[in-house]
């Protein structure tokens, strides 16, 4: 595992460990994801998705712990996919 960025590059919030859905096309077990509802990346995503694709959806910033690369996960509400957050004790960076 690479030394992975653990804060959102858009808002500075701590990223949360998020389990990748079993039936997804991603090979990783988990990603680090920003779940700050005030993050400008997430907030602006609602308008962008509506204007570009006529969809009521947005996206959250994500970092792949294996590659260190960043991308996004699509969401359809403020609470979408939050059930897959893995709660970690404060200060645990695994």
Backbone atoms as SQL, in Angstrom:
CREATE TABLE atoms (id INTEGER PRIMARY KEY, chain TEXT, resi INTEGER, resn TEXT, atom TEXT, x REAL, y REAL, z REAL);
INSERT INTO atoms VALUES
  (1, 'A', 1, 'UNK', 'N', 0.845, -1.172, 0.000),
  (2, 'A', 1, 'UNK', 'CA', 0.000, 0.000, 0.000),
  (3, 'A', 1, 'UNK', 'C', 0.892, 1.238, 0.000),
  (4, 'A', 2, 'UNK', 'N', 0.554, 2.206, -0.822),
  (5, 'A', 2, 'UNK', 'CA', 1.334, 3.441, -0.887),
  (6, 'A', 2, 'UNK', 'C', 0.985, 4.339, 0.291),
  (7, 'A', 3, 'UNK', 'N', 1.827, 5.348, 0.530),
  (8, 'A', 3, 'UNK', 'CA', 1.531, 6.356, 1.548),
  (9, 'A', 3, 'UNK', 'C', 0.452, 7.258, 0.968),
  (10, 'A', 4, 'UNK', 'N', -0.783, 7.040, 1.357),
  (11, 'A', 4, 'UNK', 'CA', -1.930, 7.659, 0.718),
  (12, 'A', 4, 'UNK', 'C', -2.369, 8.937, 1.403),
  (13, 'A', 5, 'UNK', 'N', -2.710, 9.924, 0.587),
  (14, 'A', 5, 'UNK', 'CA', -3.282, 11.173, 1.089),
  (15, 'A', 5, 'UNK', 'C', -4.561, 10.857, 1.855),
  (16, 'A', 6, 'UNK', 'N', -4.714, 11.435, 3.042),
  (17, 'A', 6, 'UNK', 'CA', -5.886, 11.142, 3.863),
  (18, 'A', 6, 'UNK', 'C', -6.776, 12.350, 4.080),
  (19, 'A', 7, 'UNK', 'N', -6.557, 13.438, 3.335),
  (20, 'A', 7, 'UNK', 'CA', -7.441, 14.599, 3.415),
  (21, 'A', 7, 'UNK', 'C', -7.913, 14.963, 2.019),
  (22, 'A', 8, 'UNK', 'N', -9.097, 15.527, 1.948),
  (23, 'A', 8, 'UNK', 'CA', -9.692, 15.928, 0.680),
  (24, 'A', 8, 'UNK', 'C', -8.939, 17.135, 0.114),
  (25, 'A', 9, 'UNK', 'N', -8.553, 17.056, -1.131),
  (26, 'A', 9, 'UNK', 'CA', -7.835, 18.162, -1.765),
  (27, 'A', 9, 'UNK', 'C', -8.763, 19.321, -2.110),
  (28, 'A', 10, 'UNK', 'N', -10.065, 19.134, -1.964),
  (29, 'A', 10, 'UNK', 'CA', -11.041, 20.185, -2.277),
  (30, 'A', 10, 'UNK', 'C', -11.501, 20.955, -1.045),
  (31, 'A', 11, 'UNK', 'N', -11.524, 20.295, 0.126),
  (32, 'A', 11, 'UNK', 'CA', -12.037, 20.970, 1.327),
  (33, 'A', 11, 'UNK', 'C', -11.162, 20.775, 2.558),
  (34, 'A', 12, 'UNK', 'N', -10.192, 19.861, 2.494),
  (35, 'A', 12, 'UNK', 'CA', -9.305, 19.621, 3.625),
  (36, 'A', 12, 'UNK', 'C', -9.859, 18.688, 4.685),
  (37, 'A', 13, 'UNK', 'N', -11.062, 18.150, 4.491),
  (38, 'A', 13, 'UNK', 'CA', -11.646, 17.222, 5.471),
  (39, 'A', 13, 'UNK', 'C', -10.911, 15.893, 5.450),
  (40, 'A', 14, 'UNK', 'N', -10.912, 15.235, 6.598),
  (41, 'A', 14, 'UNK', 'CA', -10.318, 13.899, 6.695),
  (42, 'A', 14, 'UNK', 'C', -11.160, 12.924, 5.883),
  (43, 'A', 15, 'UNK', 'N', -10.503, 12.120, 5.056),
  (44, 'A', 15, 'UNK', 'CA', -11.192, 11.109, 4.263),
  (45, 'A', 15, 'UNK', 'C', -11.529, 9.910, 5.140),
  (46, 'A', 16, 'UNK', 'N', -12.647, 9.285, 4.841),
  (47, 'A', 16, 'UNK', 'CA', -13.088, 8.117, 5.606),
  (48, 'A', 16, 'UNK', 'C', -12.861, 6.852, 4.798),
  (49, 'A', 17, 'UNK', 'N', -12.500, 5.795, 5.514),
  (50, 'A', 17, 'UNK', 'CA', -12.321, 4.488, 4.875),
  (51, 'A', 17, 'UNK', 'C', -13.697, 3.980, 4.467),
  (52, 'A', 18, 'UNK', 'N', -13.830, 3.617, 3.196),
  (53, 'A', 18, 'UNK', 'CA', -15.111, 3.242, 2.606),
  (54, 'A', 18, 'UNK', 'C', -14.963, 1.905, 1.887),
  (55, 'A', 19, 'UNK', 'N', -15.775, 0.928, 2.252),
  (56, 'A', 19, 'UNK', 'CA', -15.698, -0.401, 1.635),
  (57, 'A', 19, 'UNK', 'C', -16.251, -0.366, 0.217),
  (58, 'A', 20, 'UNK', 'N', -15.503, -0.875, -0.712),
  (59, 'A', 20, 'UNK', 'CA', -15.929, -0.951, -2.108),
  (60, 'A', 20, 'UNK', 'C', -17.011, -2.027, -2.225),
  (61, 'A', 21, 'UNK', 'N', -18.117, -1.736, -2.910),
  (62, 'A', 21, 'UNK', 'CA', -19.173, -2.749, -3.064),
  (63, 'A', 21, 'UNK', 'C', -18.636, -4.015, -3.740),
  (64, 'A', 22, 'UNK', 'N', -19.092, -5.163, -3.279),
  (65, 'A', 22, 'UNK', 'CA', -18.611, -6.454, -3.783),
  (66, 'A', 22, 'UNK', 'C', -18.809, -6.618, -5.284),
  (67, 'A', 23, 'UNK', 'N', -19.914, -6.156, -5.816),
  (68, 'A', 23, 'UNK', 'CA', -20.223, -6.378, -7.231),
  (69, 'A', 23, 'UNK', 'C', -19.800, -5.207, -8.117),
  (70, 'A', 24, 'UNK', 'N', -18.885, -4.384, -7.626),
  (71, 'A', 24, 'UNK', 'CA', -18.416, -3.269, -8.451),
  (72, 'A', 24, 'UNK', 'C', -17.293, -3.741, -9.373),
  (73, 'A', 25, 'UNK', 'N', -16.891, -2.880, -10.273),
  (74, 'A', 25, 'UNK', 'CA', -15.789, -3.223, -11.185),
  (75, 'A', 25, 'UNK', 'C', -14.425, -2.880, -10.588),
  (76, 'A', 26, 'UNK', 'N', -14.400, -2.291, -9.380),
  (77, 'A', 26, 'UNK', 'CA', -13.139, -1.964, -8.719),
  (78, 'A', 26, 'UNK', 'C', -12.562, -3.199, -8.040),
  (79, 'A', 27, 'UNK', 'N', -11.252, -3.353, -8.084),
  (80, 'A', 27, 'UNK', 'CA', -10.577, -4.506, -7.478),
  (81, 'A', 27, 'UNK', 'C', -10.202, -4.282, -6.019),
  (82, 'A', 28, 'UNK', 'N', -10.108, -3.022, -5.590),
  (83, 'A', 28, 'UNK', 'CA', -9.675, -2.706, -4.230),
  (84, 'A', 28, 'UNK', 'C', -10.730, -3.097, -3.201),
  (85, 'A', 29, 'UNK', 'N', -10.270, -3.341, -1.982),
  (86, 'A', 29, 'UNK', 'CA', -11.174, -3.655, -0.871),
  (87, 'A', 29, 'UNK', 'C', -11.841, -2.386, -0.335),
  (88, 'A', 30, 'UNK', 'N', -11.089, -1.284, -0.323),
  (89, 'A', 30, 'UNK', 'CA', -11.636, -0.029, 0.183),
  (90, 'A', 30, 'UNK', 'C', -10.958, 1.158, -0.496),
  (91, 'A', 31, 'UNK', 'N', -11.621, 2.316, -0.383),
  (92, 'A', 31, 'UNK', 'CA', -11.089, 3.613, -0.808),
  (93, 'A', 31, 'UNK', 'C', -11.169, 4.560, 0.375),
  (94, 'A', 32, 'UNK', 'N', -10.503, 5.701, 0.276),
  (95, 'A', 32, 'UNK', 'CA', -10.668, 6.792, 1.220),
  (96, 'A', 32, 'UNK', 'C', -11.536, 7.845, 0.525),
  (97, 'A', 33, 'UNK', 'N', -12.654, 8.232, 1.170),
  (98, 'A', 33, 'UNK', 'CA', -13.660, 9.081, 0.524),
  (99, 'A', 33, 'UNK', 'C', -14.007, 10.266, 1.410),
  (100, 'A', 34, 'UNK', 'N', -14.263, 11.420, 0.776),
  (101, 'A', 34, 'UNK', 'CA', -14.706, 12.614, 1.492),
  (102, 'A', 34, 'UNK', 'C', -16.228, 12.574, 1.636),
  (103, 'A', 35, 'UNK', 'N', -16.705, 12.585, 2.866),
  (104, 'A', 35, 'UNK', 'CA', -18.146, 12.613, 3.125),
  (105, 'A', 35, 'UNK', 'C', -18.592, 13.944, 3.728),
  (106, 'A', 36, 'UNK', 'N', -17.828, 15.003, 3.492),
  (107, 'A', 36, 'UNK', 'CA', -18.207, 16.342, 3.930),
  (108, 'A', 36, 'UNK', 'C', -19.268, 16.882, 2.966),
  (109, 'A', 37, 'UNK', 'N', -20.489, 17.092, 3.450),
  (110, 'A', 37, 'UNK', 'CA', -21.572, 17.583, 2.597),
  (111, 'A', 37, 'UNK', 'C', -21.373, 19.030, 2.160),
  (112, 'A', 38, 'UNK', 'N', -20.425, 19.741, 2.768),
  (113, 'A', 38, 'UNK', 'CA', -20.120, 21.118, 2.370),
  (114, 'A', 38, 'UNK', 'C', -18.907, 21.192, 1.444),
  (115, 'A', 39, 'UNK', 'N', -18.322, 20.064, 1.079),
  (116, 'A', 39, 'UNK', 'CA', -17.158, 20.041, 0.185),
  (117, 'A', 39, 'UNK', 'C', -17.565, 20.649, -1.166),
  (118, 'A', 40, 'UNK', 'N', -16.798, 21.627, -1.676),
  (119, 'A', 40, 'UNK', 'CA', -17.169, 22.251, -2.944),
  (120, 'A', 40, 'UNK', 'C', -17.226, 21.268, -4.121),
  (121, 'A', 41, 'UNK', 'N', -16.402, 20.239, -4.115),
  (122, 'A', 41, 'UNK', 'CA', -16.423, 19.226, -5.171),
  (123, 'A', 41, 'UNK', 'C', -17.789, 18.530, -5.196),
  (124, 'A', 42, 'UNK', 'N', -18.268, 18.130, -4.038),
  (125, 'A', 42, 'UNK', 'CA', -19.574, 17.474, -3.901),
  (126, 'A', 42, 'UNK', 'C', -20.713, 18.451, -4.201),
  (127, 'A', 43, 'UNK', 'N', -20.657, 19.642, -3.639),
  (128, 'A', 43, 'UNK', 'CA', -21.723, 20.640, -3.815),
  (129, 'A', 43, 'UNK', 'C', -21.873, 21.016, -5.289),
  (130, 'A', 44, 'UNK', 'N', -20.770, 21.313, -5.962),
  (131, 'A', 44, 'UNK', 'CA', -20.819, 21.708, -7.373),
  (132, 'A', 44, 'UNK', 'C', -21.211, 20.548, -8.281),
  (133, 'A', 45, 'UNK', 'N', -20.970, 19.326, -7.817),
  (134, 'A', 45, 'UNK', 'CA', -21.305, 18.147, -8.611),
  (135, 'A', 45, 'UNK', 'C', -22.778, 18.022, -8.924),
  (136, 'A', 46, 'UNK', 'N', -23.635, 18.477, -8.018),
  (137, 'A', 46, 'UNK', 'CA', -25.087, 18.393, -8.256),
  (138, 'A', 46, 'UNK', 'C', -25.472, 19.173, -9.505),
  (139, 'A', 47, 'UNK', 'N', -25.012, 20.424, -9.628),
  (140, 'A', 47, 'UNK', 'CA', -25.319, 21.240, -10.811),
  (141, 'A', 47, 'UNK', 'C', -24.674, 20.668, -12.058),
  (142, 'A', 48, 'UNK', 'N', -23.414, 20.251, -11.950),
  (143, 'A', 48, 'UNK', 'CA', -22.708, 19.740, -13.114),
  (144, 'A', 48, 'UNK', 'C', -23.408, 18.514, -13.692),
  (145, 'A', 49, 'UNK', 'N', -23.788, 17.579, -12.829),
  (146, 'A', 49, 'UNK', 'CA', -24.478, 16.371, -13.304),
  (147, 'A', 49, 'UNK', 'C', -25.839, 16.707, -13.912),
  (148, 'A', 50, 'UNK', 'N', -26.535, 17.681, -13.336),
  (149, 'A', 50, 'UNK', 'CA', -27.835, 18.097, -13.870),
  (150, 'A', 50, 'UNK', 'C', -27.658, 18.740, -15.244),
  (151, 'A', 51, 'UNK', 'N', -26.670, 19.653, -15.358),
  (152, 'A', 51, 'UNK', 'CA', -26.448, 20.362, -16.627),
  (153, 'A', 51, 'UNK', 'C', -25.894, 19.451, -17.719),
  (154, 'A', 52, 'UNK', 'N', -24.982, 18.564, -17.369),
  (155, 'A', 52, 'UNK', 'CA', -24.324, 17.714, -18.365),
  (156, 'A', 52, 'UNK', 'C', -25.135, 16.475, -18.747),
  (157, 'A', 53, 'UNK', 'N', -25.822, 15.878, -17.768),
  (158, 'A', 53, 'UNK', 'CA', -26.473, 14.592, -17.994),
  (159, 'A', 53, 'UNK', 'C', -27.955, 14.550, -17.614),
  (160, 'A', 54, 'UNK', 'N', -28.493, 15.688, -17.156),
  (161, 'A', 54, 'UNK', 'CA', -29.882, 15.753, -16.705),
  (162, 'A', 54, 'UNK', 'C', -30.160, 14.685, -15.633),
  (163, 'A', 55, 'UNK', 'N', -29.204, 14.519, -14.712),
  (164, 'A', 55, 'UNK', 'CA', -29.322, 13.539, -13.631),
  (165, 'A', 55, 'UNK', 'C', -29.296, 14.233, -12.279),
  (166, 'A', 56, 'UNK', 'N', -30.118, 13.762, -11.361),
  (167, 'A', 56, 'UNK', 'CA', -30.109, 14.270, -9.990),
  (168, 'A', 56, 'UNK', 'C', -29.117, 13.417, -9.201),
  (169, 'A', 57, 'UNK', 'N', -27.834, 13.754, -9.356),
  (170, 'A', 57, 'UNK', 'CA', -26.756, 13.000, -8.726),
  (171, 'A', 57, 'UNK', 'C', -25.570, 13.937, -8.532),
  (172, 'A', 58, 'UNK', 'N', -24.583, 13.469, -7.771),
  (173, 'A', 58, 'UNK', 'CA', -23.333, 14.188, -7.593),
  (174, 'A', 58, 'UNK', 'C', -22.233, 13.148, -7.464),
  (175, 'A', 59, 'UNK', 'N', -21.094, 13.555, -6.905),
  (176, 'A', 59, 'UNK', 'CA', -19.978, 12.650, -6.706),
  (177, 'A', 59, 'UNK', 'C', -19.163, 13.115, -5.518),
  (178, 'A', 60, 'UNK', 'N', -18.456, 12.190, -4.911),
  (179, 'A', 60, 'UNK', 'CA', -17.595, 12.485, -3.769),
  (180, 'A', 60, 'UNK', 'C', -16.149, 12.152, -4.140),
  (181, 'A', 61, 'UNK', 'N', -15.226, 12.969, -3.636),
  (182, 'A', 61, 'UNK', 'CA', -13.802, 12.785, -3.894),
  (183, 'A', 61, 'UNK', 'C', -13.329, 11.488, -3.251),
  (184, 'A', 62, 'UNK', 'N', -12.481, 10.747, -3.974),
  (185, 'A', 62, 'UNK', 'CA', -12.023, 9.441, -3.525),
  (186, 'A', 62, 'UNK', 'C', -10.543, 9.268, -3.843),
  (187, 'A', 63, 'UNK', 'N', -9.822, 8.577, -2.953),
  (188, 'A', 63, 'UNK', 'CA', -8.422, 8.227, -3.185),
  (189, 'A', 63, 'UNK', 'C', -8.285, 6.709, -3.083),
  (190, 'A', 64, 'UNK', 'N', -7.609, 6.138, -4.067),
  (191, 'A', 64, 'UNK', 'CA', -7.338, 4.711, -4.090),
  (192, 'A', 64, 'UNK', 'C', -6.082, 4.455, -3.252),
  (193, 'A', 65, 'UNK', 'N', -6.169, 3.685, -2.162),
  (194, 'A', 65, 'UNK', 'CA', -5.001, 3.467, -1.304),
  (195, 'A', 65, 'UNK', 'C', -3.915, 2.614, -1.956),
  (196, 'A', 66, 'UNK', 'N', -4.247, 1.858, -2.965),
  (197, 'A', 66, 'UNK', 'CA', -3.265, 1.009, -3.640),
  (198, 'A', 66, 'UNK', 'C', -2.378, 1.825, -4.576),
  (199, 'A', 67, 'UNK', 'N', -2.998, 2.712, -5.344),
  (200, 'A', 67, 'UNK', 'CA', -2.251, 3.485, -6.343),
  (201, 'A', 67, 'UNK', 'C', -1.955, 4.914, -5.899),
  (202, 'A', 68, 'UNK', 'N', -2.745, 5.428, -4.934),
  (203, 'A', 68, 'UNK', 'CA', -2.620, 6.830, -4.533),
  (204, 'A', 68, 'UNK', 'C', -3.342, 7.771, -5.476),
  (205, 'A', 69, 'UNK', 'N', -3.940, 7.225, -6.522),
  (206, 'A', 69, 'UNK', 'CA', -4.676, 8.038, -7.492),
  (207, 'A', 69, 'UNK', 'C', -6.013, 8.496, -6.943),
  (208, 'A', 70, 'UNK', 'N', -6.468, 9.641, -7.427),
  (209, 'A', 70, 'UNK', 'CA', -7.768, 10.159, -6.979),
  (210, 'A', 70, 'UNK', 'C', -8.785, 10.090, -8.107),
  (211, 'A', 71, 'UNK', 'N', -10.038, 10.003, -7.717),
  (212, 'A', 71, 'UNK', 'CA', -11.155, 9.950, -8.655),
  (213, 'A', 71, 'UNK', 'C', -12.401, 10.360, -7.895),
  (214, 'A', 72, 'UNK', 'N', -13.537, 9.799, -8.273),
  (215, 'A', 72, 'UNK', 'CA', -14.785, 10.106, -7.584),
  (216, 'A', 72, 'UNK', 'C', -15.657, 8.865, -7.505),
  (217, 'A', 73, 'UNK', 'N', -16.580, 8.896, -6.533),
  (218, 'A', 73, 'UNK', 'CA', -17.624, 7.874, -6.492),
  (219, 'A', 73, 'UNK', 'C', -18.946, 8.602, -6.708),
  (220, 'A', 74, 'UNK', 'N', -19.833, 8.066, -7.535),
  (221, 'A', 74, 'UNK', 'CA', -21.124, 8.706, -7.771),
  (222, 'A', 74, 'UNK', 'C', -22.063, 8.496, -6.589),
  (223, 'A', 75, 'UNK', 'N', -22.893, 9.508, -6.309),
  (224, 'A', 75, 'UNK', 'CA', -23.904, 9.409, -5.253),
  (225, 'A', 75, 'UNK', 'C', -25.201, 10.052, -5.725),
  (226, 'A', 76, 'UNK', 'N', -26.309, 9.612, -5.159),
  (227, 'A', 76, 'UNK', 'CA', -27.627, 10.096, -5.557),
  (228, 'A', 76, 'UNK', 'C', -28.351, 10.811, -4.417),
  (229, 'A', 77, 'UNK', 'N', -27.699, 10.887, -3.237),
  (230, 'A', 77, 'UNK', 'CA', -28.269, 11.624, -2.100),
  (231, 'A', 77, 'UNK', 'C', -27.151, 11.922, -1.104),
  (232, 'A', 78, 'UNK', 'N', -27.466, 12.750, -0.096),
  (233, 'A', 78, 'UNK', 'CA', -26.473, 13.083, 0.930),
  (234, 'A', 78, 'UNK', 'C', -26.023, 11.849, 1.709),
  (235, 'A', 79, 'UNK', 'N', -26.906, 10.879, 1.855),
  (236, 'A', 79, 'UNK', 'CA', -26.588, 9.706, 2.667),
  (237, 'A', 79, 'UNK', 'C', -26.207, 8.474, 1.854),
  (238, 'A', 80, 'UNK', 'N', -26.257, 8.574, 0.523),
  (239, 'A', 80, 'UNK', 'CA', -25.955, 7.420, -0.326),
  (240, 'A', 80, 'UNK', 'C', -24.564, 6.878, -0.032),
  (241, 'A', 81, 'UNK', 'N', -24.464, 5.611, 0.112),
  (242, 'A', 81, 'UNK', 'CA', -23.253, 4.798, 0.333),
  (243, 'A', 81, 'UNK', 'C', -22.608, 4.990, 1.706),
  (244, 'A', 82, 'UNK', 'N', -23.190, 5.804, 2.578),
  (245, 'A', 82, 'UNK', 'CA', -22.573, 6.016, 3.889),
  (246, 'A', 82, 'UNK', 'C', -22.586, 4.759, 4.759),
  (247, 'A', 83, 'UNK', 'N', -23.453, 3.822, 4.457),
  (248, 'A', 83, 'UNK', 'CA', -23.482, 2.578, 5.232),
  (249, 'A', 83, 'UNK', 'C', -22.214, 1.754, 5.006),
  (250, 'A', 84, 'UNK', 'N', -21.410, 2.133, 4.016),
  (251, 'A', 84, 'UNK', 'CA', -20.179, 1.392, 3.730),
  (252, 'A', 84, 'UNK', 'C', -18.945, 2.066, 4.325),
  (253, 'A', 85, 'UNK', 'N', -19.153, 3.101, 5.148),
  (254, 'A', 85, 'UNK', 'CA', -18.036, 3.734, 5.851),
  (255, 'A', 85, 'UNK', 'C', -17.584, 2.805, 6.966),
  (256, 'A', 86, 'UNK', 'N', -16.279, 2.616, 7.067),
  (257, 'A', 86, 'UNK', 'CA', -15.694, 1.807, 8.129),
  (258, 'A', 86, 'UNK', 'C', -15.226, 2.786, 9.207),
  (259, 'A', 87, 'UNK', 'N', -15.841, 2.716, 10.377),
  (260, 'A', 87, 'UNK', 'CA', -15.452, 3.616, 11.460),
  (261, 'A', 87, 'UNK', 'C', -14.095, 3.214, 11.998),
  (262, 'A', 88, 'UNK', 'N', -13.193, 4.187, 12.085),
  (263, 'A', 88, 'UNK', 'CA', -11.854, 3.945, 12.604),
  (264, 'A', 88, 'UNK', 'C', -11.624, 4.809, 13.822),
  (265, 'A', 89, 'UNK', 'N', -10.892, 4.317, 14.801),
  (266, 'A', 89, 'UNK', 'CA', -10.538, 5.153, 15.942),
  (267, 'A', 89, 'UNK', 'C', -9.737, 6.370, 15.477),
  (268, 'A', 90, 'UNK', 'N', -9.931, 7.507, 16.126),
  (269, 'A', 90, 'UNK', 'CA', -9.193, 8.733, 15.793),
  (270, 'A', 90, 'UNK', 'C', -7.701, 8.460, 15.800),
  (271, 'A', 91, 'UNK', 'N', -7.011, 8.885, 14.745),
  (272, 'A', 91, 'UNK', 'CA', -5.579, 8.710, 14.651),
  (273, 'A', 91, 'UNK', 'C', -5.157, 7.425, 13.976),
  (274, 'A', 92, 'UNK', 'N', -6.077, 6.517, 13.655),
  (275, 'A', 92, 'UNK', 'CA', -5.749, 5.267, 12.989),
  (276, 'A', 92, 'UNK', 'C', -5.694, 5.516, 11.485),
  (277, 'A', 93, 'UNK', 'N', -4.527, 5.340, 10.879),
  (278, 'A', 93, 'UNK', 'CA', -4.358, 5.633, 9.454),
  (279, 'A', 93, 'UNK', 'C', -4.257, 4.388, 8.604),
  (280, 'A', 94, 'UNK', 'N', -4.807, 3.263, 9.036),
  (281, 'A', 94, 'UNK', 'CA', -4.742, 2.053, 8.234),
  (282, 'A', 94, 'UNK', 'C', -5.895, 1.980, 7.259);
